[in-house]
Amino acid sequence: MPVMLEVRNHVAYVTLNRPEAMNSLDPESIADLTEIWTRVRTDPDIRVAVLTGAGEKSFCTGTDMKKAPPPTECMAATYLRDGQPVLPQMKMWKPIIAAINGYAVGGGLEMALACDLRIASSNAKFGLTEVKVASLAGLNGTQALPRAVPQAVAMKMLLTGEMISAEEALRYGLVSDVVEPSGLADLARSYAEKIASAAPLSVQATKQAAVLGLDMPLEHGILYSHLLWGVLRDTEDRKEGFKAFGERRAPVFRGA
Ligand SMILES: CC(C)(COP(=O)(O)OP(=O)(O)OC[C@H]1O[C@@H](n2cnc3c(N)ncnc32)[C@H](O)[C@@H]1OP(=O)(O)O)[C@@H](O)C(=O)NCCC(=O)NCCSC(=O)/C(=C/c1ccccc1)CC(=O)O
């Protein structure tokens, strides 16, 4: 399988599984990802996802440039019927953690930018190298990178195609943690299980408030988040959370 899915303890582990091609995205991987993200978004048993690459060299190097098929129709037809590939399926209120285990290049970095948490192994490298192959970081890179790191750094990366190291990515805030390669999967699992043990509706509403709030004036964002708090106020899980606290026991959340 070009992409593997395993669900354990409410966590979906999504692994790009073409290490021999640096986990680049061929048409089969894109088809698998479309199906898998739909499952992650809709399966009530799944509360959070971890996206990573097989092996220790590469998270994902973007489009498989050796297998990209020539277009069979004009771009207008594709764009107006299907929209963008890959990223729209990742749009969901369940959190996604990128566990970046090596190169995150081109569309690979763009997928990582579409995730909510980014953690990396110390050998990871990050680049939007599309200008070097006569293309453009057209998934979200030209928009998301300048919002994720200082603009001067983003412009250098976008215009020169130069890669940065894990240490630089940590310094610029592109990732929150850098660990030895052998510790990456455990760290991803530990964050994912923490998120999965929290109340699912609360986690999703929190992501929605933070993500949508970024594009709102502050006062609107604050008011919107208060409405979301109100949406959660009457949930069974909030009652359970407060009750469990009083009874000094772990809460049992049901997403209701
Ligand atoms: C990452 C590298 C610098 C690593 O170099 P290294 O020397 O360590 O390893 P290699 O020998 O180069 O790689 C091993 C093996 O893997 C194959 N490989 C690696 N990456 C790709 C790839 N992206 N496509 C196909 N094959 C790949 C490599 O050929 C080797 O195979 P072998 O010879 O052993 O058979 C280095 O690999 C590197 O620079 N890779 C390319 C990175 C890159 O340029 N990525 C950008 C691709 S373009 C893109 O992602 C786009 C996304 C997009 C935008 C908008 C809408 C949809 C998608 C743009 C686009 O598609 O136009």
The ligand as an ORCA input file, in Angstrom:
! r2SCAN-3c Opt
* xyz 0 1
  C      15.120     15.187     -1.228
  C      16.412     15.046     -2.001
  C      17.271     16.291     -1.817
  C      17.181     13.845     -1.403
  O      18.389     13.643     -2.100
  P      19.215     12.289     -1.895
  O      20.438     12.434     -2.743
  O      19.415     11.983     -0.449
  O      18.276     11.136     -2.455
  P      17.868     10.837     -3.969
  O      18.832      9.888     -4.564
  O      17.647     12.108     -4.697
  O      16.445     10.151     -3.763
  C      16.278      8.736     -3.574
  C      15.298      8.226     -4.600
  O      14.063      8.895     -4.428
  C      13.656      9.530     -5.643
  N      12.899     10.751     -5.354
  C      13.100     11.628     -4.377
  N      12.209     12.651     -4.435
  C      11.438     12.370     -5.521
  C      10.339     13.039     -6.113
  N       9.818     14.173     -5.591
  N       9.811     12.479     -7.218
  C      10.282     11.325     -7.721
  N      11.307     10.633     -7.170
  C      11.867     11.166     -6.095
  C      14.985      9.829     -6.348
  O      14.782     10.019     -7.732
  C      15.745      8.560     -6.021
  O      15.277      7.510     -6.858
  P      16.310      6.500     -7.575
  O      17.215      7.342     -8.449
  O      17.057      5.849     -6.446
  O      15.436      5.569     -8.336
  C      16.157     14.801     -3.482
  O      15.570     13.532     -3.650
  C      15.269     15.810     -4.115
  O      15.667     16.930     -4.354
  N      14.034     15.429     -4.425
  C      13.070     16.255     -5.146
  C      12.373     17.220     -4.189
  C      11.503     18.212     -4.949
  O      11.951     18.914     -5.829
  N      10.236     18.280     -4.586
  C       9.258     19.175     -5.194
  C       8.398     18.414     -6.170
  S       7.204     19.480     -6.973
  C       5.888     19.509     -5.851
  O       5.958     18.919     -4.802
  C       4.689     20.243     -6.262
  C       3.547     20.122     -5.476
  C       2.239     20.533     -5.883
  C       1.920     21.877     -6.049
  C       0.647     22.240     -6.473
  C      -0.326     21.289     -6.713
  C      -0.010     19.953     -6.544
  C       1.254     19.581     -6.126
  C       4.686     21.038     -7.538
  C       4.193     20.309     -8.741
  O       3.699     19.169     -8.676
  O       4.282     20.918     -9.846
*
